[in-house]
Amino acid sequence: MQLNLVGKNFPITPALKSHAEEKLEALNERYSHVKNIHLVLHIEHLDHYAEATLHFHGSELHATAKANDMYLAIDQLSDKLSGQMQKLKDKAIDSQRQST
């Protein structure tokens, strides 16, 4: 899995980078077909945003999370992506079951 991490309007600290890598690596362990993730972290006014585009099973998933803390935004983003990936995986399993 390749991770592209971009920070807008603020520098990305090593602790923030390792937290993002840890959360997104957990997705890669759970769903083994993650090719790359483009993660953009930015701050607007007092809100912290985390946006990600993930390439999974030939599909492209996108999620955005907003929180008062960047670590919390990354956690929420990881949960959203996990839910989207599970939904996509369930659809694939259901279509295989219907075809047999």
Biopython code that builds the backbone (N, CA, C, O; Angstrom):
import numpy as np
from Bio.PDB.StructureBuilder import StructureBuilder

atoms = [
    (1, "MET", "N", (0.840, -1.175, 0.000)),
    (1, "MET", "CA", (0.000, 0.000, 0.000)),
    (1, "MET", "C", (0.887, 1.241, 0.000)),
    (1, "MET", "O", (1.858, 1.340, 0.750)),
    (2, "GLN", "N", (0.523, 2.178, -0.862)),
    (2, "GLN", "CA", (1.244, 3.436, -0.947)),
    (2, "GLN", "C", (0.397, 4.532, -0.316)),
    (2, "GLN", "O", (-0.789, 4.657, -0.621)),
    (3, "LEU", "N", (1.000, 5.322, 0.559)),
    (3, "LEU", "CA", (0.295, 6.404, 1.240)),
    (3, "LEU", "C", (0.909, 7.739, 0.840)),
    (3, "LEU", "O", (2.103, 7.969, 1.032)),
    (4, "ASN", "N", (0.076, 8.617, 0.281)),
    (4, "ASN", "CA", (0.491, 9.983, -0.036)),
    (4, "ASN", "C", (-0.168, 10.894, 0.981)),
    (4, "ASN", "O", (-1.395, 10.977, 1.041)),
    (5, "LEU", "N", (0.629, 11.572, 1.773)),
    (5, "LEU", "CA", (0.123, 12.430, 2.845)),
    (5, "LEU", "C", (0.470, 13.883, 2.530)),
    (5, "LEU", "O", (1.633, 14.234, 2.332)),
    (6, "VAL", "N", (-0.571, 14.722, 2.489)),
    (6, "VAL", "CA", (-0.388, 16.133, 2.156)),
    (6, "VAL", "C", (-1.024, 16.973, 3.252)),
    (6, "VAL", "O", (-2.126, 16.671, 3.710)),
    (7, "GLY", "N", (-0.338, 18.018, 3.671)),
    (7, "GLY", "CA", (-0.882, 18.939, 4.660)),
    (7, "GLY", "C", (-1.029, 20.326, 4.057)),
    (7, "GLY", "O", (-0.074, 20.873, 3.507)),
    (8, "LYS", "N", (-2.209, 20.887, 4.159)),
    (8, "LYS", "CA", (-2.445, 22.241, 3.660)),
    (8, "LYS", "C", (-2.579, 23.180, 4.860)),
    (8, "LYS", "O", (-3.262, 22.856, 5.831)),
    (9, "ASN", "N", (-1.939, 24.323, 4.794)),
    (9, "ASN", "CA", (-2.019, 25.380, 5.802)),
    (9, "ASN", "C", (-1.355, 25.038, 7.128)),
    (9, "ASN", "O", (-1.456, 25.821, 8.073)),
    (10, "PHE", "N", (-0.693, 23.920, 7.232)),
    (10, "PHE", "CA", (0.036, 23.587, 8.457)),
    (10, "PHE", "C", (1.032, 22.459, 8.165)),
    (10, "PHE", "O", (0.823, 21.669, 7.244)),
    (11, "PRO", "N", (2.106, 22.383, 8.944)),
    (11, "PRO", "CA", (3.076, 21.304, 8.744)),
    (11, "PRO", "C", (2.587, 20.007, 9.395)),
    (11, "PRO", "O", (1.919, 20.032, 10.429)),
    (12, "ILE", "N", (2.921, 18.901, 8.788)),
    (12, "ILE", "CA", (2.560, 17.597, 9.343)),
    (12, "ILE", "C", (3.682, 17.148, 10.266)),
    (12, "ILE", "O", (4.829, 17.000, 9.843)),
    (13, "THR", "N", (3.342, 16.935, 11.522)),
    (13, "THR", "CA", (4.328, 16.511, 12.510)),
    (13, "THR", "C", (4.590, 15.007, 12.368)),
    (13, "THR", "O", (3.748, 14.287, 11.830)),
    (14, "PRO", "N", (5.725, 14.531, 12.836)),
    (14, "PRO", "CA", (5.988, 13.090, 12.786)),
    (14, "PRO", "C", (4.951, 12.266, 13.553)),
    (14, "PRO", "O", (4.606, 11.160, 13.137)),
    (15, "ALA", "N", (4.453, 12.804, 14.678)),
    (15, "ALA", "CA", (3.441, 12.086, 15.457)),
    (15, "ALA", "C", (2.137, 11.966, 14.677)),
    (15, "ALA", "O", (1.489, 10.920, 14.702)),
    (16, "LEU", "N", (1.755, 13.027, 13.989)),
    (16, "LEU", "CA", (0.533, 13.013, 13.182)),
    (16, "LEU", "C", (0.686, 12.056, 12.004)),
    (16, "LEU", "O", (-0.250, 11.333, 11.662)),
    (17, "LYS", "N", (1.841, 12.052, 11.397)),
    (17, "LYS", "CA", (2.109, 11.153, 10.279)),
    (17, "LYS", "C", (2.057, 9.697, 10.727)),
    (17, "LYS", "O", (1.470, 8.860, 10.041)),
    (18, "SER", "N", (2.657, 9.391, 11.858)),
    (18, "SER", "CA", (2.647, 8.001, 12.337)),
    (18, "SER", "C", (1.239, 7.563, 12.738)),
    (18, "SER", "O", (0.878, 6.402, 12.547)),
    (19, "HIS", "N", (0.437, 8.486, 13.295)),
    (19, "HIS", "CA", (-0.945, 8.151, 13.655)),
    (19, "HIS", "C", (-1.759, 7.838, 12.398)),
    (19, "HIS", "O", (-2.519, 6.870, 12.377)),
    (20, "ALA", "N", (-1.603, 8.649, 11.358)),
    (20, "ALA", "CA", (-2.321, 8.414, 10.100)),
    (20, "ALA", "C", (-1.883, 7.103, 9.468)),
    (20, "ALA", "O", (-2.718, 6.332, 8.994)),
    (21, "GLU", "N", (-0.582, 6.845, 9.457)),
    (21, "GLU", "CA", (-0.079, 5.589, 8.887)),
    (21, "GLU", "C", (-0.606, 4.390, 9.652)),
    (21, "GLU", "O", (-0.965, 3.380, 9.047)),
    (22, "GLU", "N", (-0.659, 4.485, 10.973)),
    (22, "GLU", "CA", (-1.148, 3.390, 11.814)),
    (22, "GLU", "C", (-2.618, 3.095, 11.525)),
    (22, "GLU", "O", (-2.997, 1.934, 11.367)),
    (23, "LYS", "N", (-3.447, 4.136, 11.454)),
    (23, "LYS", "CA", (-4.881, 3.952, 11.206)),
    (23, "LYS", "C", (-5.137, 3.388, 9.815)),
    (23, "LYS", "O", (-5.972, 2.499, 9.647)),
    (24, "LEU", "N", (-4.426, 3.900, 8.822)),
    (24, "LEU", "CA", (-4.658, 3.445, 7.457)),
    (24, "LEU", "C", (-4.017, 2.096, 7.192)),
    (24, "LEU", "O", (-4.491, 1.348, 6.336)),
    (25, "GLU", "N", (-2.964, 1.772, 7.897)),
    (25, "GLU", "CA", (-2.362, 0.442, 7.783)),
    (25, "GLU", "C", (-3.317, -0.614, 8.338)),
    (25, "GLU", "O", (-3.348, -1.742, 7.845)),
    (26, "ALA", "N", (-4.085, -0.259, 9.347)),
    (26, "ALA", "CA", (-5.086, -1.178, 9.888)),
    (26, "ALA", "C", (-6.130, -1.509, 8.828)),
    (26, "ALA", "O", (-6.602, -2.644, 8.764)),
    (27, "LEU", "N", (-6.497, -0.536, 7.996)),
    (27, "LEU", "CA", (-7.413, -0.807, 6.878)),
    (27, "LEU", "C", (-6.788, -1.771, 5.891)),
    (27, "LEU", "O", (-7.456, -2.672, 5.383)),
    (28, "ASN", "N", (-5.510, -1.583, 5.620)),
    (28, "ASN", "CA", (-4.822, -2.452, 4.682)),
    (28, "ASN", "C", (-4.727, -3.881, 5.211)),
    (28, "ASN", "O", (-4.796, -4.831, 4.431)),
    (29, "GLU", "N", (-4.570, -4.044, 6.511)),
    (29, "GLU", "CA", (-4.517, -5.390, 7.089)),
    (29, "GLU", "C", (-5.880, -6.068, 7.037)),
    (29, "GLU", "O", (-5.972, -7.274, 6.812)),
    (30, "ARG", "N", (-6.937, -5.288, 7.245)),
    (30, "ARG", "CA", (-8.287, -5.858, 7.248)),
    (30, "ARG", "C", (-8.776, -6.153, 5.834)),
    (30, "ARG", "O", (-9.411, -7.181, 5.599)),
    (31, "TYR", "N", (-8.486, -5.257, 4.890)),
    (31, "TYR", "CA", (-8.872, -5.407, 3.491)),
    (31, "TYR", "C", (-7.587, -5.390, 2.676)),
    (31, "TYR", "O", (-6.988, -4.332, 2.479)),
    (32, "SER", "N", (-7.170, -6.533, 2.210)),
    (32, "SER", "CA", (-5.820, -6.683, 1.668)),
    (32, "SER", "C", (-5.612, -6.092, 0.273)),
    (32, "SER", "O", (-4.474, -6.065, -0.196)),
    (33, "HIS", "N", (-6.639, -5.625, -0.401)),
    (33, "HIS", "CA", (-6.481, -5.173, -1.773)),
    (33, "HIS", "C", (-6.406, -3.654, -1.916)),
    (33, "HIS", "O", (-6.777, -3.118, -2.961)),
    (34, "VAL", "N", (-5.939, -2.959, -0.898)),
    (34, "VAL", "CA", (-5.778, -1.507, -0.963)),
    (34, "VAL", "C", (-4.492, -1.211, -1.731)),
    (34, "VAL", "O", (-3.413, -1.670, -1.356)),
    (35, "LYS", "N", (-4.620, -0.428, -2.826)),
    (35, "LYS", "CA", (-3.443, -0.132, -3.630)),
    (35, "LYS", "C", (-2.758, 1.145, -3.167)),
    (35, "LYS", "O", (-1.564, 1.139, -2.867)),
    (36, "ASN", "N", (-3.515, 2.249, -3.107)),
    (36, "ASN", "CA", (-2.915, 3.483, -2.616)),
    (36, "ASN", "C", (-3.979, 4.370, -1.984)),
    (36, "ASN", "O", (-5.171, 4.259, -2.271)),
    (37, "ILE", "N", (-3.504, 5.249, -1.118)),
    (37, "ILE", "CA", (-4.372, 6.187, -0.405)),
    (37, "ILE", "C", (-3.743, 7.571, -0.515)),
    (37, "ILE", "O", (-2.557, 7.758, -0.245)),
    (38, "HIS", "N", (-4.560, 8.526, -0.915)),
    (38, "HIS", "CA", (-4.126, 9.923, -0.963)),
    (38, "HIS", "C", (-4.860, 10.650, 0.163)),
    (38, "HIS", "O", (-6.079, 10.816, 0.102)),
    (39, "LEU", "N", (-4.136, 11.078, 1.176)),
    (39, "LEU", "CA", (-4.708, 11.697, 2.362)),
    (39, "LEU", "C", (-4.323, 13.176, 2.403)),
    (39, "LEU", "O", (-3.145, 13.527, 2.340)),
    (40, "VAL", "N", (-5.342, 14.038, 2.510)),
    (40, "VAL", "CA", (-5.115, 15.482, 2.602)),
    (40, "VAL", "C", (-5.643, 15.949, 3.953)),
    (40, "VAL", "O", (-6.810, 15.732, 4.280)),
    (41, "LEU", "N", (-4.791, 16.584, 4.725)),
    (41, "LEU", "CA", (-5.159, 17.142, 6.026)),
    (41, "LEU", "C", (-5.084, 18.658, 5.927)),
    (41, "LEU", "O", (-4.082, 19.211, 5.474)),
    (42, "HIS", "N", (-6.153, 19.327, 6.355)),
    (42, "HIS", "CA", (-6.118, 20.788, 6.320)),
    (42, "HIS", "C", (-6.986, 21.370, 7.426)),
    (42, "HIS", "O", (-7.854, 20.705, 7.991)),
    (43, "ILE", "N", (-6.718, 22.629, 7.707)),
    (43, "ILE", "CA", (-7.427, 23.358, 8.759)),
    (43, "ILE", "C", (-8.102, 24.568, 8.120)),
    (43, "ILE", "O", (-7.474, 25.337, 7.393)),
    (44, "GLU", "N", (-9.400, 24.721, 8.407)),
    (44, "GLU", "CA", (-10.142, 25.904, 7.980)),
    (44, "GLU", "C", (-10.809, 26.488, 9.217)),
    (44, "GLU", "O", (-11.622, 25.831, 9.867)),
    (45, "HIS", "N", (-10.464, 27.703, 9.528)),
    (45, "HIS", "CA", (-10.928, 28.389, 10.735)),
    (45, "HIS", "C", (-10.524, 27.544, 11.951)),
    (45, "HIS", "O", (-9.328, 27.406, 12.211)),
    (46, "LEU", "N", (-11.448, 26.990, 12.686)),
    (46, "LEU", "CA", (-11.099, 26.154, 13.841)),
    (46, "LEU", "C", (-11.375, 24.674, 13.584)),
    (46, "LEU", "O", (-11.187, 23.846, 14.475)),
    (47, "ASP", "N", (-11.816, 24.342, 12.386)),
    (47, "ASP", "CA", (-12.159, 22.961, 12.054)),
    (47, "ASP", "C", (-10.990, 22.256, 11.381)),
    (47, "ASP", "O", (-10.290, 22.835, 10.550)),
    (48, "HIS", "N", (-10.794, 21.005, 11.754)),
    (48, "HIS", "CA", (-9.743, 20.174, 11.190)),
    (48, "HIS", "C", (-10.403, 19.179, 10.246)),
    (48, "HIS", "O", (-11.356, 18.496, 10.621)),
    (49, "TYR", "N", (-9.897, 19.099, 9.026)),
    (49, "TYR", "CA", (-10.463, 18.220, 8.005)),
    (49, "TYR", "C", (-9.450, 17.163, 7.595)),
    (49, "TYR", "O", (-8.253, 17.429, 7.486)),
    (50, "ALA", "N", (-9.954, 15.971, 7.373)),
    (50, "ALA", "CA", (-9.159, 14.884, 6.807)),
    (50, "ALA", "C", (-9.952, 14.347, 5.626)),
    (50, "ALA", "O", (-11.105, 13.942, 5.778)),
    (51, "GLU", "N", (-9.336, 14.344, 4.449)),
    (51, "GLU", "CA", (-9.965, 13.840, 3.238)),
    (51, "GLU", "C", (-9.069, 12.763, 2.650)),
    (51, "GLU", "O", (-7.846, 12.896, 2.634)),
    (52, "ALA", "N", (-9.691, 11.698, 2.169)),
    (52, "ALA", "CA", (-8.902, 10.614, 1.600)),
    (52, "ALA", "C", (-9.577, 10.058, 0.365)),
    (52, "ALA", "O", (-10.802, 9.978, 0.283)),
    (53, "THR", "N", (-8.751, 9.676, -0.590)),
    (53, "THR", "CA", (-9.182, 8.934, -1.762)),
    (53, "THR", "C", (-8.411, 7.626, -1.737)),
    (53, "THR", "O", (-7.184, 7.612, -1.640)),
    (54, "LEU", "N", (-9.144, 6.538, -1.825)),
    (54, "LEU", "CA", (-8.564, 5.207, -1.657)),
    (54, "LEU", "C", (-8.897, 4.368, -2.877)),
    (54, "LEU", "O", (-10.039, 4.363, -3.336)),
    (55, "HIS", "N", (-7.919, 3.665, -3.400)),
    (55, "HIS", "CA", (-8.126, 2.770, -4.536)),
    (55, "HIS", "C", (-8.174, 1.341, -4.000)),
    (55, "HIS", "O", (-7.207, 0.840, -3.427)),
    (56, "PHE", "N", (-9.338, 0.693, -4.204)),
    (56, "PHE", "CA", (-9.607, -0.616, -3.594)),
    (56, "PHE", "C", (-10.397, -1.467, -4.574)),
    (56, "PHE", "O", (-11.480, -1.066, -5.000)),
    (57, "HIS", "N", (-9.874, -2.640, -4.942)),
    (57, "HIS", "CA", (-10.571, -3.568, -5.843)),
    (57, "HIS", "C", (-10.991, -2.899, -7.148)),
    (57, "HIS", "O", (-12.076, -3.183, -7.654)),
    (58, "GLY", "N", (-10.174, -2.031, -7.696)),
    (58, "GLY", "CA", (-10.529, -1.359, -8.934)),
    (58, "GLY", "C", (-11.535, -0.241, -8.755)),
    (58, "GLY", "O", (-11.951, 0.369, -9.739)),
    (59, "SER", "N", (-11.933, 0.041, -7.543)),
    (59, "SER", "CA", (-12.874, 1.125, -7.253)),
    (59, "SER", "C", (-12.135, 2.251, -6.556)),
    (59, "SER", "O", (-11.067, 2.060, -5.975)),
    (60, "GLU", "N", (-12.730, 3.424, -6.631)),
    (60, "GLU", "CA", (-12.157, 4.579, -5.960)),
    (60, "GLU", "C", (-13.154, 5.050, -4.909)),
    (60, "GLU", "O", (-14.295, 5.380, -5.235)),
    (61, "LEU", "N", (-12.731, 5.081, -3.660)),
    (61, "LEU", "CA", (-13.581, 5.508, -2.557)),
    (61, "LEU", "C", (-13.076, 6.847, -2.035)),
    (61, "LEU", "O", (-11.871, 7.093, -1.989)),
    (62, "HIS", "N", (-14.005, 7.703, -1.646)),
    (62, "HIS", "CA", (-13.632, 9.016, -1.123)),
    (62, "HIS", "C", (-14.410, 9.270, 0.163)),
    (62, "HIS", "O", (-15.599, 8.961, 0.252)),
    (63, "ALA", "N", (-13.734, 9.831, 1.150)),
    (63, "ALA", "CA", (-14.386, 10.162, 2.418)),
    (63, "ALA", "C", (-13.771, 11.442, 2.981)),
    (63, "ALA", "O", (-12.605, 11.757, 2.742)),
    (64, "THR", "N", (-14.592, 12.163, 3.731)),
    (64, "THR", "CA", (-14.155, 13.394, 4.392)),
    (64, "THR", "C", (-14.637, 13.365, 5.833)),
    (64, "THR", "O", (-15.762, 12.949, 6.111)),
    (65, "ALA", "N", (-13.785, 13.805, 6.743)),
    (65, "ALA", "CA", (-14.156, 13.887, 8.163)),
    (65, "ALA", "C", (-13.760, 15.257, 8.693)),
    (65, "ALA", "O", (-12.735, 15.822, 8.312)),
    (66, "LYS", "N", (-14.603, 15.776, 9.584)),
    (66, "LYS", "CA", (-14.373, 17.095, 10.179)),
    (66, "LYS", "C", (-14.487, 16.947, 11.690)),
    (66, "LYS", "O", (-15.425, 16.328, 12.192)),
    (67, "ALA", "N", (-13.521, 17.522, 12.418)),
    (67, "ALA", "CA", (-13.529, 17.432, 13.880)),
    (67, "ALA", "C", (-12.791, 18.642, 14.456)),
    (67, "ALA", "O", (-12.244, 19.468, 13.725)),
    (68, "ASN", "N", (-12.793, 18.721, 15.772)),
    (68, "ASN", "CA", (-12.074, 19.800, 16.453)),
    (68, "ASN", "C", (-10.599, 19.472, 16.648)),
    (68, "ASN", "O", (-9.808, 20.349, 16.995)),
    (69, "ASP", "N", (-10.227, 18.215, 16.426)),
    (69, "ASP", "CA", (-8.863, 17.741, 16.621)),
    (69, "ASP", "C", (-8.472, 16.920, 15.397)),
    (69, "ASP", "O", (-9.285, 16.141, 14.898)),
    (70, "MET", "N", (-7.256, 17.076, 14.907)),
    (70, "MET", "CA", (-6.833, 16.369, 13.698)),
    (70, "MET", "C", (-6.767, 14.860, 13.927)),
    (70, "MET", "O", (-7.090, 14.087, 13.024)),
    (71, "TYR", "N", (-6.359, 14.435, 15.106)),
    (71, "TYR", "CA", (-6.299, 13.003, 15.398)),
    (71, "TYR", "C", (-7.705, 12.390, 15.355)),
    (71, "TYR", "O", (-7.890, 11.289, 14.837)),
    (72, "LEU", "N", (-8.677, 13.098, 15.892)),
    (72, "LEU", "CA", (-10.061, 12.633, 15.866)),
    (72, "LEU", "C", (-10.597, 12.603, 14.440)),
    (72, "LEU", "O", (-11.345, 11.693, 14.082)),
    (73, "ALA", "N", (-10.229, 13.576, 13.627)),
    (73, "ALA", "CA", (-10.655, 13.597, 12.227)),
    (73, "ALA", "C", (-10.095, 12.391, 11.467)),
    (73, "ALA", "O", (-10.790, 11.797, 10.643)),
    (74, "ILE", "N", (-8.852, 12.035, 11.743)),
    (74, "ILE", "CA", (-8.240, 10.866, 11.096)),
    (74, "ILE", "C", (-8.946, 9.590, 11.549)),
    (74, "ILE", "O", (-9.192, 8.700, 10.734)),
    (75, "ASP", "N", (-9.271, 9.489, 12.829)),
    (75, "ASP", "CA", (-9.996, 8.322, 13.331)),
    (75, "ASP", "C", (-11.361, 8.187, 12.670)),
    (75, "ASP", "O", (-11.748, 7.092, 12.263)),
    (76, "GLN", "N", (-12.100, 9.305, 12.560)),
    (76, "GLN", "CA", (-13.413, 9.278, 11.930)),
    (76, "GLN", "C", (-13.304, 8.915, 10.454)),
    (76, "GLN", "O", (-14.140, 8.180, 9.929)),
    (77, "LEU", "N", (-12.281, 9.428, 9.790)),
    (77, "LEU", "CA", (-12.055, 9.117, 8.388)),
    (77, "LEU", "C", (-11.788, 7.631, 8.192)),
    (77, "LEU", "O", (-12.313, 7.017, 7.264)),
    (78, "SER", "N", (-10.985, 7.067, 9.054)),
    (78, "SER", "CA", (-10.681, 5.636, 8.987)),
    (78, "SER", "C", (-11.947, 4.799, 9.151)),
    (78, "SER", "O", (-12.135, 3.812, 8.441)),
    (79, "ASP", "N", (-12.809, 5.187, 10.079)),
    (79, "ASP", "CA", (-14.076, 4.476, 10.288)),
    (79, "ASP", "C", (-14.976, 4.578, 9.063)),
    (79, "ASP", "O", (-15.603, 3.595, 8.669)),
    (80, "LYS", "N", (-15.042, 5.761, 8.460)),
    (80, "LYS", "CA", (-15.873, 5.948, 7.268)),
    (80, "LYS", "C", (-15.369, 5.093, 6.108)),
    (80, "LYS", "O", (-16.158, 4.449, 5.417)),
    (81, "LEU", "N", (-14.069, 5.090, 5.900)),
    (81, "LEU", "CA", (-13.500, 4.288, 4.812)),
    (81, "LEU", "C", (-13.712, 2.803, 5.054)),
    (81, "LEU", "O", (-13.987, 2.054, 4.116)),
    (82, "SER", "N", (-13.587, 2.374, 6.292)),
    (82, "SER", "CA", (-13.817, 0.975, 6.624)),
    (82, "SER", "C", (-15.256, 0.573, 6.307)),
    (82, "SER", "O", (-15.493, -0.507, 5.766)),
    (83, "GLY", "N", (-16.206, 1.424, 6.635)),
    (83, "GLY", "CA", (-17.606, 1.145, 6.332)),
    (83, "GLY", "C", (-17.871, 1.079, 4.837)),
    (83, "GLY", "O", (-18.612, 0.212, 4.373)),
    (84, "GLN", "N", (-17.272, 1.987, 4.086)),
    (84, "GLN", "CA", (-17.442, 1.975, 2.632)),
    (84, "GLN", "C", (-16.828, 0.719, 2.016)),
    (84, "GLN", "O", (-17.400, 0.119, 1.106)),
    (85, "MET", "N", (-15.661, 0.330, 2.520)),
    (85, "MET", "CA", (-14.996, -0.858, 1.992)),
    (85, "MET", "C", (-15.797, -2.112, 2.303)),
    (85, "MET", "O", (-15.913, -3.000, 1.458)),
    (86, "GLN", "N", (-16.348, -2.193, 3.503)),
    (86, "GLN", "CA", (-17.156, -3.351, 3.874)),
    (86, "GLN", "C", (-18.414, -3.425, 3.010)),
    (86, "GLN", "O", (-18.815, -4.510, 2.587)),
    (87, "LYS", "N", (-19.032, -2.284, 2.749)),
    (87, "LYS", "CA", (-20.230, -2.245, 1.907)),
    (87, "LYS", "C", (-19.907, -2.712, 0.490)),
    (87, "LYS", "O", (-20.670, -3.479, -0.097)),
    (88, "LEU", "N", (-18.796, -2.263, -0.058)),
    (88, "LEU", "CA", (-18.376, -2.671, -1.393)),
    (88, "LEU", "C", (-18.076, -4.164, -1.442)),
    (88, "LEU", "O", (-18.427, -4.849, -2.403)),
    (89, "LYS", "N", (-17.431, -4.651, -0.409)),
    (89, "LYS", "CA", (-17.103, -6.079, -0.334)),
    (89, "LYS", "C", (-18.377, -6.921, -0.209)),
    (89, "LYS", "O", (-18.484, -7.975, -0.836)),
    (90, "ASP", "N", (-19.341, -6.464, 0.593)),
    (90, "ASP", "CA", (-20.615, -7.179, 0.746)),
    (90, "ASP", "C", (-21.390, -7.217, -0.569)),
    (90, "ASP", "O", (-22.015, -8.228, -0.889)),
    (91, "LYS", "N", (-21.356, -6.124, -1.333)),
    (91, "LYS", "CA", (-22.034, -6.104, -2.622)),
    (91, "LYS", "C", (-21.426, -7.129, -3.570)),
    (91, "LYS", "O", (-22.145, -7.812, -4.299)),
    (92, "ALA", "N", (-20.110, -7.232, -3.557)),
    (92, "ALA", "CA", (-19.442, -8.196, -4.426)),
    (92, "ALA", "C", (-19.814, -9.624, -4.032)),
    (92, "ALA", "O", (-20.045, -10.463, -4.903)),
    (93, "ILE", "N", (-19.875, -9.906, -2.744)),
    (93, "ILE", "CA", (-20.234, -11.243, -2.274)),
    (93, "ILE", "C", (-21.681, -11.564, -2.630)),
    (93, "ILE", "O", (-21.978, -12.680, -3.054)),
    (94, "ASP", "N", (-22.590, -10.593, -2.462)),
    (94, "ASP", "CA", (-23.994, -10.805, -2.793)),
    (94, "ASP", "C", (-24.193, -11.058, -4.273)),
    (94, "ASP", "O", (-25.007, -11.901, -4.649)),
    (95, "SER", "N", (-23.464, -10.343, -5.126)),
    (95, "SER", "CA", (-23.619, -10.550, -6.565)),
    (95, "SER", "C", (-23.091, -11.915, -6.989)),
    (95, "SER", "O", (-23.620, -12.520, -7.922)),
    (96, "GLN", "N", (-22.046, -12.410, -6.309)),
    (96, "GLN", "CA", (-21.544, -13.751, -6.599)),
    (96, "GLN", "C", (-22.544, -14.815, -6.159)),
    (96, "GLN", "O", (-22.711, -15.825, -6.843)),
    (97, "ARG", "N", (-23.191, -14.604, -5.057)),
    (97, "ARG", "CA", (-24.179, -15.566, -4.563)),
    (97, "ARG", "C", (-25.405, -15.605, -5.463)),
    (97, "ARG", "O", (-25.979, -16.673, -5.673)),
    (98, "GLN", "N", (-25.815, -14.459, -5.999)),
    (98, "GLN", "CA", (-26.979, -14.420, -6.867)),
    (98, "GLN", "C", (-26.711, -15.046, -8.228)),
    (98, "GLN", "O", (-27.633, -15.560, -8.862)),
    (99, "SER", "N", (-25.470, -15.011, -8.682)),
    (99, "SER", "CA", (-25.150, -15.570, -9.995)),
    (99, "SER", "C", (-25.081, -17.089, -9.979)),
    (99, "SER", "O", (-25.138, -17.709, -11.041)),
    (100, "THR", "N", (-24.961, -17.712, -8.805)),
    (100, "THR", "CA", (-24.883, -19.177, -8.761)),
    (100, "THR", "C", (-26.220, -19.790, -8.468)),
    (100, "THR", "O", (-26.336, -21.013, -8.395)),
]
sb = StructureBuilder()
sb.init_structure("model")
sb.init_model(0)
sb.init_chain("A")
sb.init_seg("    ")
for serial, (resi, resn, name, xyz) in enumerate(atoms, 1):
    if name == "N":
        sb.init_residue(resn, " ", resi, " ")
    sb.init_atom(name, np.array(xyz, "f"), 0.0, 1.0, " ", f" {name:<3s}", serial, name[0])
structure = sb.get_structure()
